[in-house]
Amino acid sequence: MATLSPFHTIGSHCLNLGANELSKSAITSCVCKSKVGQSLQRIDVGRKLLPGEVVHNVAQSPRWSLDLRCFAAARVSVEQTEESVTKTGQVDELQKQSTYLFRTETGGQVKVFVCKRSVKYVVDIEVSSLQLSSDDSQLKLSGGLYRSNHDIINQIIETPFIARSSSELALELEFEAKEVPCYLSFLLKASSGASSSGSEIRSHRKSSFCVPIGLDQGYPAPLGLSFSTDGSMNFAVYSRNAESLVLCLYDDNASEKPALELDLDPYVNRTGNIWHASIEGAWTFVSYGYRCKGNRDTFHAEHVLLDPYAKIIGSSIPNHHESGLLPKHLGRLCKEPAFDWSGDLSPNIPLEQLLVYRLNVMQFTKDKSSKLPADVAGTFSGVTEKVQHLKDLGINAVLLEPILTFSEQKGPYFPCHFFSPSNLYGPSNGSVSAINSMKGMVKNLHANGIEVFLEVVFTHTAEGGALQGLDDLSYYHKNSVEDLEARNALNCNYPVVQQFILDSLRHWVTEFHIDGFCFINASCLLRGVHGERLSRPPLVEAIAFEPVLSMTKIIADCWDPYDKMPKEIRFPHWKKWAEMNTKFCSDIRNFLRGQGALSSLATRLCGSGDIFSDGRGPAFSFNFIARNFGLPLVDLVSYSNAELASEVSWNCGEEGPTINTAVLERRLKQIRNFLFVLYISLGIPVLNMGDECGHSSSGSPSCGSRKHLDWNTMTTGFGIQTTKFISFLISLRKSRSDLLQKRNFLKEENIEWHGSNRSPPGWEDPSCKFLAMRLKADKAEGQLSSEASQLKGDLFIAFNAADRAETIILPPPPEGMAWRQLVDTALPYPGFFSTDGKPICEQMMGLVAYKMKSRSCILFEACTDGS
């Protein structure tokens, strides 16, 4: 076989197909037809001239096995492409055929047919209407194979065409299937019989002819990696500003460099702003990524980027940190593992009946005290093993701190990816095990009547996140607000980013059966494309009305992971969005340390009407006292130095650990008070992991200072009584759902406010720290006498944040009923709460007086004698 002379250049950057813009009667596209699916795919073959590369090392032995043959019969004519793939006897052997049409610079036509026959790939080339000079007696194909401009294949091809007629020439090439995918780039070389040199004929764009072998155009949807019924793998990724894109395939997860790189052609492998390609699934590649090329200020071609839509991702490349580069994750070339969801049914708990427990998956069971196997502790399976603890508390929903793949240096609130759980939470720290473990956890929790919510962060990514480098000008705030650019802030309301977020949410609902989402840093979801504040942000509205999310709970949390502080804003809701109520947290903390106003306490007890009376109701208020950032509950009553001013805490007399009995008793009362107010108030109570057993961060508000939960503390005296108290309060909420679990606000006639001596409360007196309220049960009409014992009576609740005791006068109970004491947080355990209630006797003229100690809360329920 002759070799290509050094001055011949073969385009090795991308496919150089196509023609200039033609009239409607000219051929400007070609039709590919798959015999398997009998579907037609129109391919745009408009081309752009790009720099070529000289084929190197022609003297080396070929890596590729080729079988060159001539043929005389045309396989496909232009008129027949929509009717038949072939008229030869090889119909059964042809599995898929792609057709490419070119115009030459001299006016001729070149047709290239690529198909797979058995285990080989066949390339048929037909040349027609070619005007050759009288001296040119022979036409040759002169070309070579390549994969990308980083991978020039040392196989040179030079072979003559055979005349089929006076105006048509043909040639057939065969390639071993194991050697593809690759590109065939070639020129036509016309020469006389006496001389091997001759004129070169290129495409009308003055570029080489180029076709893919074993690499199909693919499809622009769905985004990410998908698998066709014939086993082929389709890759699709968005990048509006990239000039070219390289698909990198790895055959070893531990490899730094890809085994194969394929340049995607912007005229064949791009539809709009979506780059796409398809290869067979029979290869041994295990993972993939992309290189993006373009403006050097925004694209870094040396970085291999993770597909943002990858469903299964591998761990970061070994030694990548040592090289000074950012952690590199790659998408796995495999289907999502099958999971048996049979029998799974979401509890679908009404919003007002939710009882939420926030937890960190790893910290929940990682400690040795959990007594779980090493491969289960700290994983989704670990949560499954501890479901009984949640049931003992009475919890019916868990809120998981971010479990998406995140930066291990900065923590879970700085995500790297949005479609897969972190490998850290799988039994073997593997992506597939993490997915199966999480699905098993969700199914188990559902079976126990517990819904699963996820905290999600869609407002920014970690450095080197899944979207960085693909198209920063589209995905991120750039050249608009400097602060946003420094934070890697996502341009959430840009249409493509909005669609990306919706796709992620739909994925978690459909694939993992998630019941709700809490959007961290939700205030940033209101930013427009240029950083401006929007009154009607498209993303927030789209989430509210997304059909797939119609049954999920969506919660806005305006805490900012950068500022470590919540932001108070009016969040647009469309009567769908609930909110984490930071005002509840700060006002209750302030009141119980003796500095808050009575009006603020009353507002929070009744469901925060100042926030949720705009068409929603108290059920949209997610109330909390402590959370995963800031001080945990036990530290809230133990530390209050100057550095913790923003925590609104009070140390009860001494800073930090103490053996002072009076201080310890005061702290114990305050913890009970906080829990009491949390579960008595209208709204959804959110209990933070470890607050039921005194979990401490030693006074540090940093999220990173949180330790693994010590399960031994559950069996201490404090842990036992606090857990039982929470369980009692939850049972009380359920039994008195008519007053404590309301979707709508209480009517004026259902509530009375009192001072200590039944006088009006001291609303305007800043020194007044006592407030009592009577919640009146609706009277059932037409009640039979036999049902009298089932009547629910009123509740009388009082709060004393002062340092002195108060003697209070209880109002007369409803006719036929008497007051029973259910809670007094100042009493010693186990008497400070009672399921049956302690009867309170009248002292004078039908009135009941009760001495209420300092810094305590009490609850009385009116009951019939037989109840």
N, C-alpha and C positions, 0 to 999 in steps of 0.2 A: 504494500500500500504506500502510496506517495505521502509525503508529509507536507504540512503547510509551511510555506516559506516565512521567514521572520517578519517580513514587512506586512504580512496579512494581519489585520486586527479583528479580533472576535469580541463582540459586546459582552462583557462579563459582569456588568453591573445589574442589569435587569432585562426583562423581555423587551426587545426592540421590534415589535410587530407593527402592523397597521399601515394606514394610509392617511393622506391629507383629507380635509373635509371634501366630500364629493356631493354631486347632485343626488337627488332622490332616486334617480335611476341607477346610480352607481352602487357597487357593493361596499358598504361601510361597516358591516358586521357579519358575523357568521353564526351558525346555529349548531350547538352541541346536542346530541341526542343520546340518552342512556337507554340501552335495551332493557335494563332491569326495571327501571321505573317508568319507561316510556314517556319521559317528560322532556320538554324543550327548554333550553337555557340560552338566552341571547347574550352574546359576549361583545362588548365594545372593543374594537381593535384599533381605535385611534391611538397613534403612537407619538412618542416624544424622543428625539435624538439625545442619547446620553453618551458620556465618554466610554470608549471601549478599552479593552485591556489586551496586551500582547500575551499570547499563550506561552508559558514558560516551560523550561525543562523538557523540551520535545524529545530529547535523547533518552529519557528514562523509560523504563518498561511500562507499558499501559496498565492501568489499574482496572480497566473496563474490558469486558468481553463483548465484541460486536460481531454480528453476522450480517454482511452486506450482500443483498441480492437485488437483481433487477426484476421488474415485472412489466407486463404488457397491458394488463386490463385495468381500467379505472375502477376504483372501489366506490367512490361517491361522486356524483355530479352535483353541481350547485342546485339544480332544479329538484333533485331527489332527496335532499337532506331531510326534509320534513316527512318523507314517506317511508324511507328505508335506510337502514344503516349500511347494509351490504347486500349484494346480489350474488356473492360467491357461495361456495359450499361450506364456508367457515362461519356460518351464522351462529352456531352453537358455541364456537370458541370465542367469538368476540364478546367481551363483557361490557365494555364501555368505550365510546369513541368520542373524541373531541376534534373539531375542525377549525382550522385557522386559515384565513385568506389574506394575501398580501398583494400589493401592486409593486412592481419593480420600477426603478428609476427610468427604465427605457419603455415602460408602458405594458409590459407583460404581466401575467398573473402567476402567483405561486400558491398552491393549495397544499396544506399539510394536514394529514390525518394521523392522530395519535390514539392508539387503542391497546388494550391488553389482550394477548392471545395466550391462553394457558398460563405459563409461568413467565412469559416474556412480554416485553413491550415492543410494539411494532410502530414505526414511523414511516408513513407513505408520503412521498413528496411528488407533486405533479406540477410541471411548468408548461404554460401554454401562452400563445400569442406573444412570444418573445422575439423581438427583432434582432437578429444576429447579422453581423457583416459577412460578406462572402468568404472572407479568409478564416472565419471561425467555424471549424468543422466539428468541434467537440465541446460539450458543456459538462463541467464538473461541479460537484458540491465540495466546497472546501470549508471546513469548520472544526469545531471542538465542543467539548462538554464542560460545564462549570456548574457550581451551585450558588456561589456568591462571590463578591469581589474579595472575600477573605479565603476562598476555597476554589482555586483554579484546578480543574482536573486535567491530568497530563495525557489525555487521549485526543489524538489528532485524527481527523477523518478527511480523506480526499478520495473521492470515487466518482466515476462518470455516470451520467444519465443515459438511459436507453430510449431511443425514439419509439414512440408508440404510433405516431403519424407524422406528417410533415410539419405540424404545428404543435405537437404535444410530446413532452418528454416525461419520464417517470423514474422513480428510484425508491427502493424500500430498505430500511435499516431495522435491525433487531437489537434489543438490549436486554440483558439479564435483569429480571425483576428485582433481584436482591441489590442491584447497584443503583437503583433510582431511589428517591426523586433527584432530578437534575434538570438542567436546561441544555438544549441543543441550539447552538448559535452558529450560523453558517452564512457564506456568501456563494454566489454563483460565479463560476470562472469559465469564461469562454476562451478557447485556445485553438490554434491550428494543429494539425496532426504532427507537423514537423517541430513544433516548439511547445515546451511545457508551460511557458509563460503565456499570459493573455490578459484580456480586459476583465476587470471585476465588475460584477453587477450586484447592486445593493437594493434595498427597498427604496421607495420613492422619497423617504426621509433621509436618504443617504446613510442609513444605518444597516447593520447586519440583520438578517432574518433570525428570529429567536422564538423557540417554543418550549414549553415545559413538558417534561416526561415524568409520569408518576406523580405529578403535582397538578391538581385541577384548580380551576378558578375559585371554587367554593361558593359560599353563600353569605350574604351580609347579616343574616339573622338565623338563629339567635346569637347574641353576642357571647363571647367566651368559647369554650371547647364543647362541641357537641358531636354525637355519633349518629351516622346514618344507618339505615337498615342493612346496607351492604357492608357495614363494618368500617367504612372510611371515617376519618376524623376531620371535622370542619373547624377551622380557627377563624374567629372574627373579633376585631378590636377597633375601638374608635380612636382616631387621631386626625383632627382637622388640619393641623399645621405641619405635620411631618411630611417631608419631601419623599422619603422612602422608608421602608420598614423591613426588618430582617426577622424571619422566624428562626429561632435557635432551638435545636433539639438535642437533648442529652440522653446518652445511653447508660449513664452512671450518676446516681444522685450525689456522689462524693466528688464529682469532677468539677474543676474550676472552669473548664472550657467546654463549649458544646461540641458534640460529635458531628453535627451537621448544621450549617447555616444556609438559609434559603432567602434570597432577596425577593420580596414581593413587588411585582410590577405595578406601578400606579395606574396603568391603563387596562390591565386585565384583572388584577387582584384588588381593585378598589371600586366601591360603589358609593358615591357621595363621599362621606367622610369615614366610611367603614372599610377597613382593610380585611381581606378574607382570603383563605386558601384551604384546600382540602387534600389530604394524602390518605393512602390506604392505612388500615389499622393493623397490618401484619408486621409492622416494623418492631424492632427491639428497643425503641426509644422509651424512656420512662418519665421524662419531664420536659418542660418547654418554657420558653420566655421570649421576649422581643427586644430587639435593638431599634431605636428610632433615630433617624437622621434628619437633620434640618439645620435651622439657625443655631449656631454654636452657643448663643446666649441662653437658649431654652432647651436644646437637645444635646445629650451627651451619648454619642454613638457607642462609647466603650462600655456603657452600663447595660447589663441584661436585666430587663424589667419583667416584673410579675404581671400576668394577665389579671386585670382587676375583676374579671368575671370568673376566674378559676374557682371551681367548687372544692377541689382537693389540692392542698399545697403541701410541699415538702418543707423540711426544716431548712434554716439558713445554711449556706455553703460553708463547710469546715474551713477554718483558717481565714475566713473572709474578714473577720474583725482584725486579725493580726496584720493583714495587708493594708489596713487603714481605710478600706472601703466600707460603705454602709452594708448592713446585713442584706443578703440576697436570698429571696425566696423564689421558688419556681413552682409553676403549676404542674400537677401530676397528670400523666397521660393515661387516665383510667376512668371508668364510669363510677358514679357515686354508688356506694355499696347498697345492695338491696336490704330493706328492713321490713319486718312484719308488723304493720300497723293495725292488723286485724283486731277488732275489739276496742280500739282506742276511741275515746269520745271526750271532747273537752267538757269540763264541768259547766262552762258557760254561766258563771255566777253573776247575778245582777250586780251592777256597780256598787250600789249602796251597801251590799252585804259582804264586800271584800274585807279580809283581814290579812294584811300583808306582812311578810318577813323578808327583809333585805339581807342577802348574804353574798360572801365572796367564795366562789367554788373551791379554790385551793385552800384558803385559810379556814374554811368550815371544818374540814376533816384531816388536814395535813399533819397535825400534831399526833405524836405517838399515843397520847391519851385517848384518841378516838378508837384505838384498838382494832384498826382495820389493817388488812394486808398492805404491804408497801406499794403494790401496783394499783391499789384502789384508793388509798388515802390521798386526798387532795384532788380527786377527779370527779367527773359527773357521777360515776358509779358510787363514789363516797357519799354524795348527797342522797342517792337512792337508799343507801344503807341506813341513813339517819332519818328516814321519813317518819318514823314513829315519834321522834322528838317533836317534829312539827305538828303532828296530830295531837300529841299530849298538850301542846300549847293551845290548840284550837285554830291554828293557821289554815287558811284555804287558798293562799296565793304566795308564791315566792318571787322576789324581784332579784335577779342575778346581776351582780356587777358585770361590766363588759366582759364577755367571753370570746369576742372576736379576736383574731390574731392581732397582737399588739406589740409595741416596742417594749422589750424586756428591760431596757434601761430607764424608760420614763414611766412605765406602768400602763394599766389597762385602759386609761382614758386617752391614750394616744395610739389609735388603731393603725395597723398596717394593711388590713384587708377587711372586706365586708361580706364575704360569702361563705366563710368557714369558721368553725370554732377553733380556738387555739389548740395546737398539738399538746400543750402543757397539761391540758385537762383530760387527755386520753390515758388509759391504763398503761400503754407502752410508749407514751409521748409520740404517738404516730397519728397522722391525720385521719386515717380510716378508723382507727380505734376510738379517736376522739368523737368522730361523727356518730358511730354506733353507740358509744357510751352516752352521748347526750340524748340521742333519740330514745334509748332505753330509760334514761332518767325521766324524760318528759312523759313517756307512756306510763311509768310507774306512779309518778305524781298525779297524773290524771286519774288513774285507777283508784287513788286514795282521796279523790275530790279536791285536789290542789292544782290551781292554775299556775302557769309559768310565764313570767314577764322578763324581758331583757332590757337592761340599760344599754343604749346605743349612742354612739358619738358620730354624727355625720357632718360636723362643722369644721373639722380639721383632721389632719393625719400626722402621724409621726414622720420624722425626717426619713426619706427613702420609702414612704408609704406606697401602696399598690398603684396609686394614680400618678405619682410624681415621675416626670420624665416622659410620659406618653404624650401629653399635650397640656402643659401647665397653663397656657394662655386660656384654655377652655375650662379646665377643672378648678383652677385656683384663682383667688383674687390677686391679680398682678397689675402693677402700675396704677392702682386706684387708691388704696389706703395702705400706707407703709406698715402700720401695725398689723394689719391682716396678712400682708405678704410675709412678715417675719414669723407669723404663727402657722404658716402652711394652711391658711384658712380656705376651705372649699367654697366655691362659688355656687352655693346650694340652689339658688333660684335660676341659674343658667339652665336652659332646657335639657341639655345632655346630662348634667349632673343631677337634675331633678329626676330624670328617667332612671338614672343609675341607682339613686336612693330608693325609689319605688320598686325597682327590680329586686334590690336587696331585701326589702321588707317582705315582698311577696314570696321570695325564696324561703325566708325563715318561717313564714306561716304555712306554706304548702309542703315544704320538705321536713320541717322540724315540729310542726303543729304548735308553734308559739302562740300564746293567748293575748299578749300585749307588749307594748314597748314604752319605755321611758326615755325621752330624748334629752340627753345631757346638753347643757349650753344652748338651750332651745331659743334664747333670745337672738342668737346669731342666725337662726333659720329665717329671721325677718329681714335680713340684709338683701338688698338688690344687687344686680350685677356690678354696680360701681360702688358698692359699700353703703348705699343710702338705706334708710329705714323705710320699709314698705308697710302700708296699712293693711294690704291684702296680699300677702306673699303667696305666689303660685304653689310652692311646694307644700306649705302648711294646709292650704285648701285642697290640694290634690290628695294628700294623705287622708284628710277628713272624709273624702268622698270616693276613695279607692274601693271598688267592689270587693276585692279579695280581703281587704282589711275591715270590712263592715262589722264583723263580729269581734274584733280585737279591741282591747283597751289601749288608748293612746294618751300619753301623759307628757306634759311639757315640764322640764326641770331646768330652770335658768341658772343653775350653778355653773360657773366658768372654771374649767380645770387649770387655766392659766392664772387667773386672779385669785383662785381659791375662795371666791365669794359669790353668793347668788346675786342676781340682778332683778330688781323689781320693775316689771313692765306690765302693760295691759296686753295680754296675749290673745290674738284673734282665735276664735274657737269653733265657730259654726255649730255650736251645741254638741260638739263631739269631743273636743280636747279637754281632758282633765289637767290639773296642775299640781306639782309639788308645792305645798303652801309654806313658804319660808316665813311669812308673817306669823303663822301659827307658832312656829318654832321660837322666833325671837320674842313674841309677846308673852307666851307662857313662861319662858325662861325669865323674862324680866319681872313678871308678876310674882313668881314663886321666890325670887330672891328679895322681894319686898320693895320693888321700885316701879312696877308697872301700874297702869291706870285700870280702874274697874271696867271702863267702857271697852277697852281693848280685850280684856278677858272675856267679857260677855259676848263680844263679836265673834271671837274664836270658838267659844262654846257652842254657839248657835249656827256654825257652819260657814263663817266668814262671808257674810252677805255683802260686804264692801267689795269683794272680788267676784263672787259667783252668783249674784242676784241678777246678772245680765242675760237671763235666758237659760241658765244651767241650774245649779242647785248645790246643796252641801255635799252630795255624792261625788262631785267633781273636784273636791278638795282632798288631796292626799296629805294627811297631817303627820308630822314627825317631830320628835324631840331631839333625837341624835341620829347621826347617819355615818356612813363610812369615811367621810372626811370631817375634820373637826374633832371635838372631844366626845368620846363615848359617854354613856349615861353616868357611870360610876365616877368618871373624871370630871364630869360637869359639876358634881357636888364636892369635889376634892381639890380642885385647882382654880385659881383666879388671879394669877400674877399679871403684871402690866402687859406682858407679851400676849396675853390671852383676852385682851379687852374686847375683841370682836366676837368672842365666844359667848358673851353675856352669861358667864358662869359665876358661881359663888362657892367658896371652899368650906362654908359652914363654920368658920372660926379659925382653922389652921390649914396651912398649905401642905398638900401632899399626904403621905401616909402618917397616921397618928395612932396613939393608944389612948387618947383622951376619950373617955366614955361619953361625955356630953356631946362632943363633936360627932362621934360615931353614931349616936342615936339621932342627932339632927340630920346627918347625911342619910340615914336609913329612911327617915320620914320623908325627906325630899325626894328620894328615888321613888317611894310609893306615891307621893303626890304627882310626880311627873307621869307615871304610868296611869294613875287614876284619871287625870285630866285628858290624857291621850285617848283613852277608851270610852270616856263619858261624852266627849265632844262629838257633835255631828260632823261627818266626814269619814274618810277612810284612814284608819290608824295604820302606820307603818312602823313596825318594830325592827330595830337594827340588831344584826347578829351579835350575840354575846351580852346584850344589855339585860338578858334574863338571868345572867350568872355573874355579873360584875367584871366583865372583860375590860381590861384597861390598856391604855397606850402610854401610861406613866406621864400623863399630862401633855403629850405632844399632839397637836391637831393635824399633823401631816398624815396623809393617807398611807404613805410608805412606812409609818411607824407602827402600824397595826400588826399585832402578832397573831400567830395561829391560835385558834380557839382552843382553850384548855378544857377538855371535857371533864376533868376531875372537879372543876368548880361547880359543875351541875349537881354534885352530891354534897356540897357544903351546906351549912345551915342557911346562908344567904341565898344560894342558888335554889335550894328546895322551896323556900317560902316565896321567893320572887316568881319562880316558875308557876307555882300554884296560884299566886295572886293574879298573874296574867291570864291563866286559864279560867279563873273565876270571872274576871272582868269580861273576857270574850264570851263566856256563857251568859253573863248578864246582858251583854249587847244583843245576843241572839234572842234571849227570852223576852227582852223589852225592845224588840225591833220597832215596835209602834212609836217609840219615842227616841231611840238612839241610833236606828239605822234607816233614816228617812231619805228618800230621794229628793223630796221637796222641803222647803223651809217650814218651820213650825208656824202655826197661825198665832196671832196675838193672843187669842183667847186660851191658847194652850200653854202659856208661860207667864209666870209671875216672878218679879224680882223683889228681894227683901234685904233689909239691913239686919243687924244682929237682934234687934228687939222688935222685929216685924215692921219697922219704919222703912220708908223708901231708902234705897242704897245711896251712899254718899258719892254720887257720880262726879260731882264737881270738887270733891275734897281730895286733894292729892295724898293726904296722910291716911286716908281710909284704905285698909287692906282686907276688908271683909266683904264677901258677896255671897248671897244665897239665892237659889232659884227653885221654883216649883214647876215641874213639868206635869201638865194635866193630861191624863189619858182620856181619849174620846169615849163618851158614854154610849154603850150599845143599847139601842132601843129594841123593845119587844123581847128582852131577854127572859127566858123561862127561869122559874125559881130554882130548878134543878141545876141551872148553869151559873148560879150566883157565885159559887166558889171559884169559877173560872174567870171572873172579872179581874181585869188588870187595874191596879190602883195607880195613884200619882207617885211621882218621885220627888223627894226633897233633897237638894244637894247644896252643900255650903263649902266655901273655901276661905281659909284664914291664913294670910301670908304675914301677919304681924307677929311680933315677939311676945305678945301677951295673949292670955286665954280670953275667950269670949263666951258668955252665957247667952244662948240663943233660945228664942221661943218658936217652937214649931207651929205652923198654922194648923187649924183643925183638919183632921183627915176627912175624906168623903164619908158620907153616912154609911154606917154598918162596917166601917173599916178602922184599923188602928195602925199606927206607925211601927215599923220594925227596922231596927238598925242593921244595915248590911255592911257598911264600911266605916271605919274610923282609923285613919292612917297613923294616929298617935298611939294606938294601943299596941301592946306587945304581941308577938306571934304566939299562938295561932289565932288570937282573938281579934285581930284588926280587920278581918273580913269573915263573913259568915254566909253560907248559901241559904240557910233557913231564916236567918235574921233573928236578932234579939229583940223581944218585945220591950217597948218603952211605955211605962205607966204614966197616966195623967197625974199631975200634981195639984192643979187648981182649975176649977171651972172649965173642964174640958181641954185645958191647954197643957202642952208638954214643954218643959224646959230641959235643955241639955247643955252641959259645960263642954265647950270645944277648946282643946288645948292649942297652944301656939303652933304656927306653921303646920297645919294639918288640914285634911279634907274629910268630909263625912257624907254618907248617903243613907237616906231612909226611904223605904217603900211602904206605901199604904196597902195593907192586905186585909182580907176578910178573916174572920175567926177560924174558918175551916181551911183556909189556904195554907 
